[in-house]
Amino acid sequence: MSQAGSHHKITYIEFSASDVARAKHFYATVFGWEFQDYGPDYANFAAAGAGIDGGFMKGETSGKPAPLVVLYSADLKATEEAIVVAGGTIVVPTFEFPGGRRFHFADDVENVLAVWTE
């Protein structure tokens, strides 16, 4: 399904979890969310149950973990260039994942977000 109408809008949110299975159990039990697994280190949930598409990725959760907000871009390269011109930095170069490609960036006040495309 095309996301063209979602250009530069938040379409996904990703949380770190030290134990993805435990996170899935918690959110399924408390909120009734359903998950699709992409290996042992990643599970996503759908907007139908959670209000927004998102996922849990195995990762460090000590300190003050923050969710990763993910925006969509119809033109990933142009968005990346605009971020750099505006003073942002690319902190994770573009990579492929099931369903598309994305990169992570820091804005000029050190918030880290991601941008994806199909």
MIDO-667158 format. One line per field, with one value per residue (C-alpha): residue in one letter; z, x, y. Coordinates in pm, whole numbers. Each point is the difference from the previous one (the first is absolute). Layout:
residues N
res = (a	...)
Z = (Z	...)
X = (X	...)
Y = (Y	...)
***
This chain:
residues 118
res = (m	s	q	a	g	s	h	h	k	i	t	y	i	e	f	s	a	s	d	v	a	r	a	k	h	f	y	a	t	v	f	g	w	e	f	q	d	y	g	p	d	y	a	n	f	a	a	a	g	a	g	i	d	g	g	f	m	k	g	e	t	s	g	k	p	a	p	l	v	v	l	y	s	a	d	l	k	a	t	e	e	a	i	v	v	a	g	g	t	i	v	v	p	t	f	e	f	p	g	g	r	r	f	h	f	a	d	d	v	e	n	v	l	a	v	w	t	e)
Z = (0	-96	273	-240	188	315	-129	301	248	298	-105	245	350	119	357	137	214	191	-48	-304	105	341	-161	-236	290	202	-281	-120	354	100	-329	-225	-263	-255	-137	-307	66	-220	171	375	21	-161	16	-143	96	-218	23	9	359	117	-180	-196	-166	198	135	272	-80	228	140	299	232	287	66	-163	-307	-248	-271	-355	-195	-367	-277	-357	-308	-361	-94	254	-161	-21	363	108	-190	156	349	-57	-154	301	243	84	-13	-127	290	-171	-377	-225	36	-129	215	-85	-163	-98	83	276	168	344	58	283	-27	105	364	19	-37	-197	-245	-308	-351	-214	-349	-183)
X = (0	139	73	30	-269	210	303	186	-263	61	-98	186	144	265	85	313	-56	258	-234	-230	-206	-68	-98	-238	-157	-50	-164	-210	-124	-67	-112	-86	260	88	351	180	351	300	243	72	113	-291	-379	-238	-354	-270	-193	-324	75	249	-110	325	224	311	235	229	369	241	232	138	-262	209	10	-284	-102	-209	-222	122	-250	-4	-123	-81	154	-106	357	248	308	-158	-109	348	154	-247	86	373	-51	-212	279	-98	237	-49	73	-96	50	-277	-58	-254	-256	-303	-234	239	303	71	262	24	90	60	-157	195	-111	103	-336	41	-273	-19	-138	-114	-129	-129)
Y = (0	338	253	295	196	-30	193	146	-125	-228	-351	-227	-2	-243	-92	-170	-306	-203	-298	20	-304	158	331	-180	-190	319	202	-293	-67	359	157	-294	88	-267	-46	-124	-131	75	-234	-15	364	185	-3	253	101	151	325	-198	-100	263	317	25	-258	-79	-259	-126	-45	-183	263	182	146	137	371	193	-202	193	-139	46	209	-96	229	-101	162	-39	106	-132	157	348	-19	-107	291	247	-127	54	346	101	-98	-359	-295	-352	-236	-330	-8	-130	-375	-248	-184	-214	251	277	210	252	214	162	363	244	343	307	-39	-370	-176	-324	-101	-221	38	-292	-70	-304)
***
